[in-house]
Amino acid sequence: MYVRGTVADEVDVRSVSTSYGESELAEVPLRLADDGIEPPGNATPALSDGGTAAVTDGDETTTVTLWNKWTESAALLEPGMELLVTNAKEEEFRGETQYATTGDSYVVVEPSFLVSVTSIRNWVECPRLYYLNKLSGVPLNYPVVKGTLVHEVFGDLLRGRDLEESIDARIEERGLQLGLLGETPEAVVEDVRENAKAIEGWLEQGRLTEDDNWRSEQLLISETFGIRGRADAIRRGAPVELKTGKNLKKEPRFKDKVQAACYALLLEEHGGDVDTGTLLYTKNSALDRNEETGDLTPAKDFSMGDGLLKYVVRLRNEIAAMEVSNGVPTGYEADAKCEYCFEQDTCMVVSGRLDQDSKAGQIGQPLPEAEREYFERFYRAIEEERREVHREYAKLWEQSAEERADDDRALIDLEFVEKRSLEGGRWELRARREGGATSKLREGDLVLASDGHPVRGDSELARIERLDDEIVLTADEPVEVTRLDVYPSELTTDRLLVAMHDALLKGDARRKDILFGRTEPEFEAIDEEFIGNNRNQNEAVTKAVGAKDCALIHGPPGTGKTYTIAQAIRAMVERGERVLLSAFTNRAVDNALEATLEQLTAVIDDDQVVRIGSESGVREDMAPYRLERAGDPDDRVAKLQNAQVVAATTATCGSRVMKEQTFDVALVDEAAQLTEPGTCAAINLAERFVLVGDHEQLPPVVRAENELSESLFERLVDLYPDAGVMLDRQYRMNQRIQAFASTEFYDGQLRPATSPVASRTLDDLEGVSRDALPERLQDPVSFVNIEGDRSQYTDSEEAARIADLIESYEAAGLERSEIGVIAPFRAQVSEISNHVPDDVAVDTVDRFQGSSQEVIIVSFTATGTLEGPIFEDYRRINVALTRPKRALVLVGDAQALASDPVYERMLAWARR
Ligand SMILES: Nc1ncnc2c1ncn2[C@@H]1O[C@H](COP(=O)(O)OP(=O)(O)OP(=O)(O)O)[C@@H](O)[C@H]1O
């Protein structure tokens, strides 16, 4: 029986005498979860006695007794924490039903907090090491890269690839990284071969017989234990872990066993019965085995005892409890010996700078109070964000397939078409979807591809190569795909933490004075005209070029941000500076790069401009500039080091390769959409920085509500008004269209840049005549009143009317591709898509930011009364209303809209 609930009060741990002698017990007052708890879909004998969950009718509090070793986990509990006990037994005590652990029970603290296997492994070495790794990320160093290479070769061998071919191919793929590390392919081949030989030899021995049943790299998630990880390999249902080190002992290292045990737990939950684990030490070569030097066989098996599995869950509980209570480990939690630790110095420095209690001690001066306070605040905010990612994971099993599809988080009921093996042992998978099914998934995304359930079924990480009615994926394993789910990645969260750590602990003093408002940014006087026809753009470039610390360019819609960025980069390049061009999205990076290239043709050679990004992330016309990472190390690294302009998203700026680069200046577009640490990922790499954005448009995309939702751009604009310039002439909208946004969002400062812009109408377009439109659509701004169908997130009447409007525009000579439709909710986007032809772009505001169209139709999907903000906040409506160049049509219920002051003013303007 499963018991799950919330700890209702303090937990009491004590000793009692039983017929077996002294025992420890903890009585946990537990408020049972509303519906008790359903056992996971495929609960196995290891986890379940087949009994059902404790079911309650609401707020019922009971007592759960945790026996013996589980009292260690009980001691971590605080009121409010979640607790799960498997295989519990029911007991009557003074007429009340209570529960207690049995010999088969597992006790899980905060089961929805997903701890990674790597974290557990680090934690068992030293909890402080776990924390330090989280803060500083995985560095680019040779042992790490070699480890990855050996793992990749191992996977290839399992998939039947030839050893030499695999080694060559994998080393080639990592050309750039190896080049940055100053390694030659010859030396690396030797090194990897030495490690891989041992693996191959071992594989040969028990050669891959049919019943050996190997599988490489499996992503595993446990909803019961709150653990996730990727096992190197599974043989006959048991985990095999690869280690690039040497181990002369008979037994595997303890931390390695712990890691394998984590996978064993995960496999058991997936229906396995795991009794052994294998560690492969690739530096061991059985050939030189002799008694004096120790046991040099590469593979060491051990039996997977019950005690070890439970110990692993207790370790995991320690991490979850610490994280959920916002704790910072000190190192005292473990009996690790600091004097033998490679990380001792780092540990002492971090403890010293952040004034943290630590077993290793502190060295150095603590950071100023304000910086430590900032660190703690943002650390918490980022961890909250991580928890939101975990909630996304939980939805993988809490929501039904249909619910996930309705939420746009999954494509379900696909028809599996075929699997085809690719060169290098990977697979191409194809599946077909019913027309019309939409989701958040996009080409290039990593997704969970499964044969029915992303956690309980056969599931793999796959990349979407093509997303039409036929979906093409690539993956390491040939899953018979019938379902795709959004993969909730923690990568972004991890990188935010590292970027913040780097800004504060490695950042230069002057930069921090700027970030913390301790000094005014300074500017060098520049006496040069960069842009002749636009005063504020010229001032923006002057500021960007002359900034000693930072410049802030506020660019409302269509005001030539991109053009200004390109001019600024040109001026910087002419001054011999190395420039990082970054933005939140790939699209913005490519846009800005395209404009920059136009400016740079006369100034530098094409090969001095490099775009860093994945093949699917970089737009086709910018692909020639994309830095191929594979190839000869020297050549790859030369290509990067020679580049005077490097363009990459801010997420990529946090990658190991980019973190090694330095720039004179970082120019960041879409800066108002970036969190503070997200911005730091780019500006950490440069001496000075220029942020370009508009805080009246979309704010940072974050899941949790906390300080992450204010951008550094916005904070600095407030802090240093003199470091900023607002571009005030827009090159996009007819005057009538821009009027509302200008008064409502830009203090009336926004003006058309030229009179042709001010007076542009649909008549300017070839073959289009406004006279052919119904009268009410002839004005550049019109409002169509519609009562609507009263559903909350969709409105089929609005959708139908929009389809009519599109027909009217087509009849007047417009191309469908010149019309865009914006709706506040995804459900309404689907609804409208079902009504209008495929080639009309229909999407949410977020997908339209940064683009423009001749005609924009906005669906408000509001009827009767307004219950909440339609577009979440007014910044979104600003974006929606500023997309069109020549015509804007608002469709909605006037009465509903009039109940909100901003929408009421909008109505007045549209109906004028
Ligand atoms: N000073 C200028 N002189 C002439 N044309 C300009 C000038 N500045 C911008 N433009 C033109 O105005 C248009 C819009 O400029 P740009 O694409 O740079 O705007 P943006 O502010 O980046 O737009 P968005 O708000 O979509 O990000 C472009 O066609 C650009 O060439």
The ligand as an SDF file (V2000), in Angstrom:
LIG
                    3D

 31 33  0  0  0  0  0  0  0  0999 V2000
   18.0400   55.4230  -40.2060 N   0  0  0  0  0  0  0  0  0  0  0  0
   17.3400   54.7200  -41.0840 C   0  0  0  0  0  0  0  0  0  0  0  0
   17.2080   55.1500  -42.3470 N   0  0  0  0  0  0  0  0  0  0  0  0
   16.4820   54.4610  -43.2420 C   0  0  0  0  0  0  0  0  0  0  0  0
   15.8530   53.3170  -42.9720 N   0  0  0  0  0  0  0  0  0  0  0  0
   15.9480   52.8520  -41.7300 C   0  0  0  0  0  0  0  0  0  0  0  0
   16.6910   53.5020  -40.7300 C   0  0  0  0  0  0  0  0  0  0  0  0
   16.5710   52.7790  -39.5890 N   0  0  0  0  0  0  0  0  0  0  0  0
   15.8120   51.7360  -39.8810 C   0  0  0  0  0  0  0  0  0  0  0  0
   15.4280   51.7440  -41.1490 N   0  0  0  0  0  0  0  0  0  0  0  0
   14.5830   50.7660  -41.8330 C   0  0  0  0  0  0  0  0  0  0  0  0
   13.4230   50.5480  -41.0630 O   0  0  0  0  0  0  0  0  0  0  0  0
   13.0090   49.1900  -41.0830 C   0  0  0  0  0  0  0  0  0  0  0  0
   12.8830   48.6770  -39.6760 C   0  0  0  0  0  0  0  0  0  0  0  0
   14.1550   48.6460  -39.0980 O   0  0  0  0  0  0  0  0  0  0  0  0
   14.6550   47.4430  -38.2170 P   0  0  0  0  0  0  0  0  0  0  0  0
   14.3540   46.1570  -38.8570 O   0  0  0  0  0  0  0  0  0  0  0  0
   16.0480   47.7430  -37.8500 O   0  0  0  0  0  0  0  0  0  0  0  0
   13.6590   47.6810  -37.0060 O   0  0  0  0  0  0  0  0  0  0  0  0
   13.6040   47.0090  -35.5900 P   0  0  0  0  0  0  0  0  0  0  0  0
   13.4750   48.0800  -34.5890 O   0  0  0  0  0  0  0  0  0  0  0  0
   14.7360   46.0720  -35.4520 O   0  0  0  0  0  0  0  0  0  0  0  0
   12.2640   46.2420  -35.6610 O   0  0  0  0  0  0  0  0  0  0  0  0
   11.6050   45.3260  -34.5290 P   0  0  0  0  0  0  0  0  0  0  0  0
   10.7880   46.2320  -33.6900 O   0  0  0  0  0  0  0  0  0  0  0  0
   10.7800   44.4150  -35.3370 O   0  0  0  0  0  0  0  0  0  0  0  0
   12.7190   44.6760  -33.8240 O   0  0  0  0  0  0  0  0  0  0  0  0
   14.0350   48.4680  -41.9120 C   0  0  0  0  0  0  0  0  0  0  0  0
   13.5550   48.3070  -43.1980 O   0  0  0  0  0  0  0  0  0  0  0  0
   15.2300   49.3940  -41.8960 C   0  0  0  0  0  0  0  0  0  0  0  0
   16.0330   49.2910  -43.0550 O   0  0  0  0  0  0  0  0  0  0  0  0
  1  2  1  0
  2  3  1  0
  2  7  2  0
  3  4  2  0
  4  5  1  0
  5  6  2  0
  6  7  1  0
  6 10  1  0
  7  8  1  0
  8  9  2  0
  9 10  1  0
 10 11  1  0
 11 12  1  0
 11 30  1  0
 12 13  1  0
 13 14  1  0
 13 28  1  0
 14 15  1  0
 15 16  1  0
 16 17  2  0
 16 18  1  0
 16 19  1  0
 19 20  1  0
 20 21  2  0
 20 22  1  0
 20 23  1  0
 23 24  1  0
 24 25  2  0
 24 26  1  0
 24 27  1  0
 28 29  1  0
 28 30  1  0
 30 31  1  0
M  END
$$$$
